Amino acid sequence: MGKKLFVGNLPFRVTSEQLGDLFAKVGTIQSAAVIMDRATGQSRGFGFVEMSSEDEARRAVEELNGQDFDGRKLNVSEAHDRGGGGGGARPRY
């Protein structure tokens, strides 16, 4: 079963495909999505990547959290369910 990761502090011009390519260097990804603002169509600066296993997700956090990506330090952590029936995920601090 896959493990979803939150990826914050993304450069605003990064696409979902580029995000997936970055994480594919660490392991097998099931999905990658940069979250876009509905009103403007612009990136909101964060996204989610689902890795194929917990081990790959752990490795992705270890290798990519704090790494420079196009001039910005990535914030990579395990995504947590918000609850409340709305779906989606966000990091817990």
Long-range contacts (C-beta under 8 A, 24 or more apart in sequence): 1-53, 2-30, 2-50, 2-51, 2-52, 2-53, 2-57, 3-50, 3-51, 3-53, 3-54, 3-56, 3-57, 3-78, 4-48, 4-49, 4-50, 4-51, 4-57, 4-78, 4-79, 4-89, 5-48, 5-49, 5-50, 5-51, 5-57, 5-60, 5-61, 5-76, 5-77, 5-78, 5-79, 6-46, 6-48, 6-75, 6-76, 6-77, 6-78, 6-79, 6-89, 6-90, 6-91, 7-46, 7-47, 7-48, 7-49, 7-64, 7-74, 7-75, 7-76, 8-45, 8-46, 8-74, 8-75, 8-76, 8-77, 8-91, 9-45, 9-46, 9-72, 9-73, 9-74, 9-75, 10-34, 10-43, 10-45, 10-46, 10-47, 10-69, 10-72, 10-74, 11-45, 11-69, 11-70, 11-71, 11-72, 12-42, 12-43, 12-45, 13-43, 13-70, 14-43, 14-47, 14-69, 14-70, 16-47, 19-47, 19-49, 20-49, 22-64, 22-69, 23-49, 23-51, 23-60, 23-64, 26-51, 26-56, 26-59, 26-60, 26-63, 26-64, 27-51, 27-52, 27-53, 27-55, 27-56, 27-57, 27-59, 27-60, 28-52, 28-53, 28-56, 48-79, 48-89
